[in-house]
Amino acid sequence: MTDRLAVLAALADAHRLALVDALADGDLAPGELGVRTGMASSLLAHHLRVLEEAGVILRRRSDADGRRSYLALAWSPLVEAALATQGSPRPARVVFTCTANSARSQMAAAMLAAARIVPVASAGTDPAPRIHPLALDELDRRGLAPVALAPADLAEVRQEGDLVVAVCDLAYEDCGGDLHWSVPDPAAEGTTLAFAAAFDALEPRVRRLAASLASST
């Protein structure tokens, strides 16, 4: 009950709801969030502190550059219920990218492809020779299948009109993307639990993206 009251109290403010809405589609550095919302730095810092203390948002150091940090929603039913409904122009295709295209981008692509809203692909900035076996195991456990048989190179896959979603910091800071989700690489730990955690981190983000695409034209 205490945690729920803290979340509700944190969300009961127009400025903080604007921050939460801005983070609903992608993770942002504090400076990016300030630009996105037009909020002065002192006001931004205050509201971020309230949201962090209530457990509504999380702050994570970049895997690519430890001097950078990214803010992300701590997804929960309460937070999801508070988000504004948002539609955007539907892209020709959604392309998920990470460094090796062997785990995170493969799982995200499989999730969105299952919704059958738009064509989906995935690619890597430095593709591995094969999809990670534990990623395949996790997809199978969740009743999903990969959209491709092997990793692909982003430079060869990316096309005009794609919505590119970078699901790792290295890919985002190396090649950019329309959206960024700062999800740790489960291959670094190499355990079943790490791959399950990566899937769980991706799932609400994919669900939000799918809802946005479904309401777009």
Backbone as CSV, one residue per row, in Angstrom:
resi,resn,N_x,N_y,N_z,CA_x,CA_y,CA_z,C_x,C_y,C_z
1,MET,0.833,-1.205,0.000,0.000,0.000,0.000,0.869,1.258,0.000
2,THR,1.944,1.253,0.819,2.824,2.430,0.882,3.451,2.713,-0.470
3,ASP,3.938,1.669,-1.148,4.556,1.852,-2.455,3.554,2.385,-3.461
4,ARG,2.337,1.871,-3.417,1.311,2.317,-4.353,0.965,3.778,-4.124
5,LEU,0.851,4.183,-2.859,0.559,5.579,-2.547,1.691,6.492,-3.007
6,ALA,2.936,6.034,-2.853,4.080,6.841,-3.285,4.062,7.043,-4.797
7,VAL,3.746,5.991,-5.535,3.677,6.090,-7.000,2.555,7.030,-7.407
8,LEU,1.390,6.855,-6.817,0.246,7.712,-7.164,0.524,9.176,-6.826
9,ALA,1.169,9.413,-5.698,1.498,10.783,-5.319,2.505,11.393,-6.289
10,ALA,3.472,10.592,-6.706,4.476,11.083,-7.646,3.863,11.408,-9.004
11,LEU,2.865,10.650,-9.395,2.246,10.851,-10.700,1.199,11.956,-10.700
12,ALA,0.810,12.426,-9.520,-0.251,13.431,-9.408,0.291,14.841,-9.612
13,ASP,0.991,15.046,-10.701,1.564,16.353,-11.012,1.737,16.433,-12.526
14,ALA,1.318,17.524,-13.127,1.353,17.642,-14.585,2.771,17.576,-15.141
15,HIS,3.738,18.198,-14.440,5.122,18.168,-14.921,5.669,16.738,-14.904
16,ARG,5.384,16.007,-13.836,5.916,14.654,-13.725,5.224,13.706,-14.712
17,LEU,3.945,13.924,-14.951,3.267,13.125,-15.965,3.869,13.384,-17.347
18,ALA,4.267,14.613,-17.616,4.895,14.932,-18.896,6.227,14.193,-19.044
19,LEU,6.979,14.095,-17.947,8.235,13.362,-17.979,7.996,11.870,-18.214
20,VAL,7.003,11.327,-17.536,6.680,9.910,-17.692,6.231,9.624,-19.124
21,ASP,5.395,10.492,-19.692,4.949,10.320,-21.076,6.132,10.382,-22.047
22,ALA,7.080,11.282,-21.768,8.243,11.415,-22.642,9.112,10.170,-22.612
23,LEU,9.131,9.462,-21.480,9.946,8.259,-21.345,9.191,6.989,-21.753
24,ALA,7.931,7.133,-22.101,7.132,5.946,-22.412,7.588,5.270,-23.699
25,ASP,8.054,6.055,-24.657,8.448,5.481,-25.939,9.924,5.103,-26.003
26,GLY,10.754,5.773,-25.217,12.171,5.463,-25.255,12.910,6.046,-24.074
27,ASP,14.036,5.441,-23.748,14.873,5.921,-22.653,15.670,7.138,-23.131
28,LEU,15.876,8.090,-22.231,16.522,9.340,-22.599,17.557,9.744,-21.565
29,ALA,18.628,10.386,-22.016,19.564,11.026,-21.099,18.865,12.238,-20.489
30,PRO,19.277,12.662,-19.287,18.621,13.819,-18.663,18.573,15.048,-19.570
31,GLY,19.662,15.309,-20.284,19.668,16.451,-21.200,18.663,16.287,-22.324
32,GLU,18.549,15.073,-22.858,17.568,14.807,-23.914,16.150,15.000,-23.394
33,LEU,15.923,14.572,-22.153,14.599,14.708,-21.558,14.245,16.176,-21.352
34,GLY,15.237,16.971,-20.947,14.998,18.399,-20.780,14.634,19.070,-22.090
35,VAL,15.340,18.699,-23.155,15.030,19.257,-24.475,13.643,18.828,-24.922
36,ARG,13.329,17.550,-24.706,12.040,17.012,-25.135,10.871,17.699,-24.448
37,THR,11.020,18.000,-23.162,9.911,18.570,-22.398,9.979,20.087,-22.266
38,GLY,11.141,20.674,-22.588,11.293,22.111,-22.437,11.356,22.557,-20.988
39,MET,11.711,21.650,-20.087,11.716,21.939,-18.661,13.086,22.483,-18.228
40,ALA,13.096,23.531,-17.433,14.354,24.091,-16.929,15.083,23.054,-16.089
41,SER,16.422,23.124,-16.064,17.229,22.084,-15.432,16.921,21.919,-13.946
42,SER,16.709,23.027,-13.233,16.433,22.920,-11.789,15.084,22.264,-11.543
43,LEU,14.081,22.620,-12.338,12.753,22.011,-12.203,12.800,20.544,-12.610
44,LEU,13.548,20.257,-13.669,13.695,18.873,-14.125,14.330,18.023,-13.037
45,ALA,15.398,18.514,-12.424,16.086,17.758,-11.381,15.159,17.466,-10.205
46,HIS,14.357,18.444,-9.830,13.420,18.254,-8.709,12.419,17.150,-9.021
47,HIS,11.795,17.221,-10.178,10.754,16.248,-10.502,11.346,14.855,-10.753
48,LEU,12.540,14.803,-11.308,13.187,13.500,-11.483,13.487,12.856,-10.128
49,ARG,13.907,13.664,-9.176,14.198,13.137,-7.843,12.930,12.541,-7.212
50,VAL,11.814,13.229,-7.358,10.548,12.721,-6.811,10.179,11.396,-7.486
51,LEU,10.308,11.333,-8.793,9.946,10.118,-9.526,10.891,8.962,-9.197
52,GLU,12.180,9.258,-9.043,13.134,8.201,-8.688,12.863,7.680,-7.279
53,GLU,12.609,8.577,-6.339,12.366,8.155,-4.956,11.102,7.311,-4.839
54,ALA,10.129,7.554,-5.709,8.890,6.777,-5.704,9.018,5.482,-6.497
55,GLY,10.159,5.295,-7.162,10.360,4.082,-7.938,9.646,4.087,-9.276
56,VAL,9.319,5.274,-9.787,8.624,5.379,-11.072,9.613,5.340,-12.227
57,ILE,10.790,5.909,-12.031,11.821,5.870,-13.062,13.118,5.337,-12.476
58,LEU,13.960,4.833,-13.370,15.267,4.296,-13.007,16.337,5.039,-13.789
59,ARG,17.525,5.113,-13.222,18.661,5.738,-13.886,19.729,4.669,-14.087
60,ARG,20.253,4.560,-15.314,21.213,3.510,-15.627,22.390,4.085,-16.392
61,ARG,23.607,3.680,-15.993,24.811,4.108,-16.698,24.885,3.443,-18.070
62,SER,25.335,4.206,-19.056,25.476,3.681,-20.410,26.516,2.574,-20.460
63,ASP,26.212,1.504,-21.195,27.193,0.448,-21.414,28.296,0.903,-22.358
64,ALA,28.017,1.926,-23.159,29.003,2.400,-24.124,29.924,3.451,-23.531
65,ASP,29.374,4.356,-22.742,30.139,5.458,-22.166,29.636,5.683,-20.746
66,GLY,30.415,5.251,-19.769,30.004,5.323,-18.373,29.777,6.730,-17.862
67,ARG,30.186,7.746,-18.629,29.939,9.124,-18.213,28.491,9.531,-18.495
68,ARG,27.824,8.769,-19.336,26.429,9.049,-19.682,25.494,8.186,-18.844
69,SER,24.311,8.683,-18.617,23.285,7.876,-17.956,21.980,8.054,-18.698
70,TYR,21.123,7.060,-18.576,19.818,7.098,-19.232,18.724,6.902,-18.190
71,LEU,17.629,7.579,-18.411,16.456,7.457,-17.557,15.432,6.574,-18.264
72,ALA,14.827,5.675,-17.500,13.842,4.756,-18.054,12.699,4.595,-17.070
73,LEU,11.536,4.259,-17.583,10.411,3.962,-16.708,10.639,2.648,-15.986
74,ALA,10.225,2.589,-14.736,10.134,1.320,-14.016,8.715,0.812,-14.279
75,TRP,8.575,0.018,-15.325,7.253,-0.353,-15.814,6.469,-1.140,-14.769
76,SER,5.239,-0.720,-14.556,4.322,-1.397,-13.641,2.917,-1.106,-14.136
77,PRO,1.918,-1.875,-13.694,0.538,-1.583,-14.107,0.098,-0.159,-13.777
78,LEU,0.517,0.354,-12.612,0.151,1.722,-12.247,0.751,2.745,-13.202
79,VAL,2.024,2.559,-13.526,2.688,3.496,-14.433,2.072,3.403,-15.822
80,GLU,1.845,2.196,-16.302,1.259,2.038,-17.633,-0.129,2.663,-17.698
81,ALA,-0.907,2.532,-16.626,-2.256,3.098,-16.617,-2.236,4.622,-16.660
82,ALA,-1.140,5.225,-16.212,-1.049,6.685,-16.174,-0.606,7.287,-17.495
83,LEU,-0.123,6.464,-18.422,0.428,6.980,-19.662,-0.661,7.488,-20.589
84,ALA,-0.339,8.567,-21.291,-1.261,9.101,-22.281,-1.282,8.188,-23.503
85,THR,-2.460,8.038,-24.104,-2.571,7.280,-25.348,-1.947,8.101,-26.463
86,GLN,-1.092,7.449,-27.240,-0.356,8.206,-28.249,-0.267,7.415,-29.542
87,GLY,-0.598,8.062,-30.638,-0.422,7.471,-31.956,0.578,8.299,-32.747
88,SER,1.186,7.709,-33.732,2.156,8.421,-34.553,2.071,7.853,-35.969
89,PRO,2.603,8.570,-36.957,2.560,8.040,-38.316,3.173,6.641,-38.373
90,ARG,2.475,5.738,-39.040,2.952,4.357,-39.074,4.137,4.234,-40.036
91,PRO,5.261,3.683,-39.570,6.421,3.535,-40.445,6.227,2.388,-41.434
92,ALA,7.051,2.374,-42.456,7.002,1.266,-43.405,7.395,-0.035,-42.731
93,ARG,8.312,0.072,-41.758,8.829,-1.109,-41.071,9.471,-0.686,-39.760
94,VAL,9.511,-1.586,-38.797,10.250,-1.351,-37.558,11.471,-2.260,-37.557
95,VAL,12.632,-1.676,-37.309,13.886,-2.433,-37.253,14.488,-2.276,-35.868
96,PHE,14.653,-3.382,-35.168,15.306,-3.377,-33.856,16.794,-3.669,-34.059
97,THR,17.622,-2.912,-33.349,19.054,-3.117,-33.502,19.774,-3.167,-32.161
98,CYS,20.779,-4.016,-32.089,21.723,-4.031,-30.972,23.084,-4.343,-31.583
99,THR,24.076,-4.561,-30.778,25.415,-4.749,-31.329,25.519,-6.028,-32.152
100,ALA,25.250,-7.176,-31.540,25.464,-8.464,-32.211,24.235,-8.982,-32.936
101,ASN,23.062,-8.401,-32.664,21.808,-8.899,-33.254,21.612,-10.385,-32.956
102,SER,22.035,-10.780,-31.754,21.932,-12.192,-31.391,20.973,-12.437,-30.231
103,ALA,20.494,-11.363,-29.575,19.659,-11.578,-28.393,18.562,-10.521,-28.274
104,ARG,18.907,-9.332,-27.756,17.878,-8.332,-27.455,17.058,-7.929,-28.673
105,SER,17.725,-7.581,-29.772,16.985,-7.151,-30.964,16.180,-8.293,-31.568
106,GLN,16.693,-9.507,-31.455,15.945,-10.667,-31.946,14.676,-10.882,-31.129
107,MET,14.783,-10.765,-29.804,13.617,-10.970,-28.954,12.579,-9.874,-29.164
108,ALA,13.025,-8.621,-29.248,12.089,-7.517,-29.463,11.375,-7.659,-30.801
109,ALA,12.112,-8.034,-31.830,11.505,-8.205,-33.154,10.456,-9.311,-33.138
110,ALA,10.759,-10.406,-32.460,9.798,-11.517,-32.382,8.530,-11.087,-31.660
111,MET,8.667,-10.313,-30.601,7.496,-9.838,-29.852,6.600,-8.966,-30.724
112,LEU,7.197,-7.965,-31.398,6.382,-7.057,-32.190,5.810,-7.761,-33.417
113,ALA,6.572,-8.645,-34.021,6.080,-9.365,-35.195,4.833,-10.172,-34.862
114,ALA,4.770,-10.693,-33.637,3.614,-11.488,-33.225,2.336,-10.657,-33.199
115,ALA,2.458,-9.320,-33.063,1.287,-8.452,-33.047,0.731,-8.218,-34.447
116,ARG,1.517,-8.484,-35.480,1.079,-8.386,-36.881,0.520,-7.006,-37.222
117,ILE,1.263,-5.966,-36.845,0.827,-4.596,-37.122,1.598,-4.006,-38.303
118,VAL,2.914,-4.150,-38.271,3.786,-3.645,-39.336,4.870,-4.687,-39.600
119,PRO,5.514,-4.625,-40.772,6.674,-5.490,-41.002,7.765,-5.197,-39.975
120,VAL,8.482,-6.229,-39.571,9.496,-6.112,-38.521,10.774,-6.810,-38.969
121,ALA,11.908,-6.206,-38.625,13.207,-6.817,-38.886,14.128,-6.487,-37.726
122,SER,15.304,-7.086,-37.716,16.318,-6.748,-36.715,17.684,-6.829,-37.366
123,ALA,18.648,-6.149,-36.759,19.998,-6.115,-37.329,20.976,-5.683,-36.245
124,GLY,22.270,-5.850,-36.546,23.309,-5.496,-35.594,24.357,-4.590,-36.197
125,THR,25.000,-3.804,-35.338,26.102,-2.964,-35.801,27.370,-3.784,-35.994
126,ASP,27.468,-4.918,-35.315,28.586,-5.853,-35.456,28.023,-7.265,-35.278
127,PRO,27.299,-7.752,-36.286,26.509,-8.974,-36.111,27.332,-10.214,-35.788
128,ALA,26.775,-11.010,-34.889,27.381,-12.293,-34.515,27.103,-13.325,-35.605
129,PRO,27.799,-14.452,-35.575,27.564,-15.480,-36.592,26.233,-16.215,-36.432
130,ARG,25.654,-16.179,-35.234,24.393,-16.895,-35.017,23.593,-16.241,-33.903
131,ILE,22.314,-16.537,-33.864,21.472,-16.096,-32.759,21.873,-16.874,-31.516
132,HIS,21.943,-16.206,-30.396,22.381,-16.854,-29.154,21.408,-17.980,-28.794
133,PRO,21.912,-19.163,-28.478,21.026,-20.287,-28.126,20.084,-19.979,-26.969
134,LEU,20.547,-19.200,-25.988,19.675,-18.875,-24.860,18.573,-17.898,-25.265
135,ALA,18.815,-17.071,-26.281,17.759,-16.212,-26.800,16.695,-17.051,-27.494
136,LEU,17.133,-18.043,-28.245,16.186,-18.951,-28.900,15.390,-19.734,-27.862
137,ASP,16.066,-20.162,-26.813,15.375,-20.893,-25.739,14.310,-20.014,-25.086
138,GLU,14.663,-18.739,-24.837,13.720,-17.833,-24.180,12.518,-17.551,-25.075
139,LEU,12.764,-17.358,-26.359,11.650,-17.137,-27.280,10.744,-18.362,-27.322
140,ASP,11.330,-19.526,-27.377,10.533,-20.755,-27.406,9.713,-20.889,-26.119
141,ARG,10.312,-20.548,-24.997,9.614,-20.632,-23.712,8.417,-19.693,-23.666
142,ARG,8.529,-18.574,-24.389,7.445,-17.583,-24.402,6.482,-17.800,-25.572
143,GLY,6.677,-18.859,-26.324,5.779,-19.152,-27.434,6.015,-18.305,-28.668
144,LEU,7.243,-17.829,-28.848,7.581,-16.983,-29.983,8.695,-17.610,-30.809
145,ALA,8.863,-17.097,-32.017,9.926,-17.568,-32.901,10.638,-16.363,-33.493
146,PRO,11.928,-16.467,-33.774,12.657,-15.331,-34.369,12.132,-15.028,-35.765
147,VAL,12.287,-13.778,-36.198,11.807,-13.381,-37.520,12.845,-13.645,-38.601
148,ALA,14.066,-13.998,-38.207,15.132,-14.296,-39.167,15.913,-15.509,-38.686
149,LEU,16.628,-16.135,-39.599,17.381,-17.341,-39.259,18.754,-17.039,-38.677
150,ALA,19.269,-15.821,-38.934,20.617,-15.471,-38.482,20.725,-13.962,-38.329
151,PRO,21.698,-13.486,-37.563,21.914,-12.040,-37.435,22.225,-11.393,-38.779
152,ALA,21.900,-10.099,-38.885,22.132,-9.338,-40.111,22.835,-8.033,-39.776
153,ASP,23.418,-7.419,-40.788,24.161,-6.169,-40.626,23.222,-4.985,-40.812
154,LEU,23.228,-4.064,-39.857,22.347,-2.906,-39.919,22.577,-2.100,-41.191
155,ALA,23.822,-1.968,-41.609,24.125,-1.183,-42.807,23.447,-1.765,-44.047
156,GLU,23.208,-3.061,-44.046,22.572,-3.710,-45.189,21.056,-3.781,-45.044
157,VAL,20.566,-3.738,-43.820,19.135,-3.910,-43.577,18.384,-2.583,-43.566
158,ARG,19.000,-1.551,-43.025,18.315,-0.269,-42.813,17.874,0.348,-44.138
159,GLN,16.618,0.799,-44.178,16.047,1.404,-45.374,15.337,2.703,-45.013
160,GLU,15.140,3.541,-46.008,14.378,4.768,-45.798,12.951,4.402,-45.401
161,GLY,12.430,5.100,-44.423,11.079,4.835,-43.957,11.013,3.909,-42.766
162,ASP,12.155,3.311,-42.376,12.190,2.436,-41.203,12.119,3.255,-39.920
163,LEU,11.478,2.698,-38.915,11.572,3.193,-37.546,12.616,2.314,-36.864
164,VAL,13.754,2.887,-36.537,14.851,2.120,-35.958,14.834,2.270,-34.444
165,VAL,14.749,1.131,-33.755,14.729,1.102,-32.294,16.009,0.437,-31.809
166,ALA,16.893,1.217,-31.211,18.146,0.681,-30.682,17.892,0.161,-29.275
167,VAL,18.092,-1.136,-29.082,17.797,-1.741,-27.781,19.059,-1.947,-26.949
168,CYS,20.137,-1.297,-27.339,21.354,-1.305,-26.524,22.062,0.026,-26.670
169,ASP,22.844,0.376,-25.670,23.521,1.669,-25.655,24.596,1.766,-26.728
170,LEU,25.337,0.694,-26.951,26.424,0.747,-27.916,25.898,1.020,-29.318
171,ALA,24.841,0.326,-29.717,24.266,0.539,-31.040,23.713,1.952,-31.166
172,TYR,23.068,2.437,-30.103,22.480,3.765,-30.153,23.552,4.838,-30.265
173,GLU,24.591,4.729,-29.464,25.622,5.757,-29.464,26.538,5.644,-30.677
174,ASP,26.531,4.478,-31.319,27.351,4.272,-32.513,26.614,4.689,-33.779
175,CYS,25.359,4.251,-33.913,24.627,4.453,-35.161,23.314,5.205,-35.008
176,GLY,22.971,5.594,-33.788,21.739,6.326,-33.572,20.511,5.439,-33.679
177,GLY,19.370,6.077,-33.752,18.099,5.373,-33.831,16.977,6.343,-33.536
178,ASP,15.778,5.994,-33.961,14.627,6.853,-33.701,14.173,6.738,-32.250
179,LEU,14.329,5.549,-31.680,14.031,5.309,-30.272,15.202,4.553,-29.657
180,HIS,15.352,4.688,-28.345,16.439,3.997,-27.647,15.905,3.357,-26.385
181,TRP,16.166,2.071,-26.222,15.826,1.343,-25.003,17.124,0.804,-24.412
182,SER,17.476,1.277,-23.237,18.745,0.915,-22.610,18.581,-0.397,-21.836
183,VAL,18.761,-1.505,-22.537,18.575,-2.837,-21.956,19.930,-3.535,-21.862
184,PRO,20.320,-4.023,-20.691,21.614,-4.706,-20.554,21.704,-5.938,-21.461
185,ASP,22.899,-6.221,-21.922,23.137,-7.367,-22.794,23.128,-8.654,-21.970
186,PRO,22.169,-9.544,-22.182,22.133,-10.775,-21.389,23.282,-11.720,-21.707
187,ALA,23.858,-11.566,-22.895,24.979,-12.434,-23.270,26.205,-12.170,-22.413
188,ALA,26.295,-10.962,-21.841,27.444,-10.653,-20.991,27.451,-11.533,-19.747
189,GLU,26.264,-11.856,-19.227,26.154,-12.753,-18.082,26.029,-14.204,-18.527
190,GLY,25.323,-14.393,-19.631,25.239,-15.710,-20.229,24.435,-16.734,-19.458
191,THR,23.401,-16.291,-18.735,22.574,-17.217,-17.964,21.126,-17.154,-18.442
192,THR,20.390,-18.194,-18.144,18.974,-18.225,-18.484,18.233,-17.081,-17.807
193,LEU,18.585,-16.789,-16.553,17.936,-15.703,-15.824,18.185,-14.349,-16.487
194,ALA,19.385,-14.137,-17.012,19.710,-12.871,-17.665,18.890,-12.692,-18.933
195,PHE,18.689,-13.762,-19.684,17.893,-13.669,-20.906,16.416,-13.460,-20.581
196,ALA,15.937,-14.091,-19.511,14.560,-13.866,-19.081,14.372,-12.419,-18.637
197,ALA,15.361,-11.869,-17.934,15.283,-10.482,-17.473,15.280,-9.514,-18.659
198,ALA,16.085,-9.806,-19.676,16.104,-8.959,-20.866,14.752,-8.994,-21.569
199,PHE,14.166,-10.168,-21.668,12.840,-10.286,-22.278,11.826,-9.473,-21.489
200,ASP,11.865,-9.590,-20.159,10.924,-8.862,-19.314,11.112,-7.347,-19.424
201,ALA,12.354,-6.903,-19.627,12.617,-5.476,-19.781,12.090,-4.956,-21.120
202,LEU,12.146,-5.796,-22.129,11.689,-5.402,-23.458,10.172,-5.445,-23.601
203,GLU,9.538,-6.379,-22.910,8.119,-6.654,-23.155,7.207,-5.437,-22.991
204,PRO,7.262,-4.670,-21.879,6.353,-3.518,-21.770,6.663,-2.435,-22.787
205,ARG,7.919,-2.293,-23.160,8.280,-1.312,-24.170,7.686,-1.702,-25.527
206,VAL,7.807,-2.987,-25.874,7.227,-3.458,-27.137,5.710,-3.315,-27.101
207,ARG,5.109,-3.625,-25.968,3.660,-3.493,-25.835,3.222,-2.049,-26.053
208,ARG,3.965,-1.104,-25.482,3.664,0.327,-25.682,3.815,0.701,-27.152
209,LEU,4.899,0.254,-27.785,5.121,0.568,-29.193,4.014,-0.030,-30.054
210,ALA,3.630,-1.258,-29.774,2.570,-1.923,-30.541,1.263,-1.149,-30.417
211,ALA,0.937,-0.677,-29.228,-0.300,0.090,-29.032,-0.258,1.406,-29.797
212,SER,0.905,2.050,-29.802,1.055,3.297,-30.522,0.910,3.074,-32.026
213,LEU,1.532,2.017,-32.528,1.442,1.716,-33.960,0.021,1.325,-34.354
214,ALA,-0.658,0.592,-33.488,-2.012,0.136,-33.792,-2.995,1.304,-33.895
215,SER,-2.715,2.397,-33.173,-3.614,3.540,-33.195,-3.191,4.603,-34.206
216,SER,-2.109,4.322,-34.952,-1.618,5.281,-35.933,-2.223,4.987,-37.303
217,THR,-1.993,5.910,-38.218,-2.522,5.748,-39.575,-1.408,5.882,-40.595
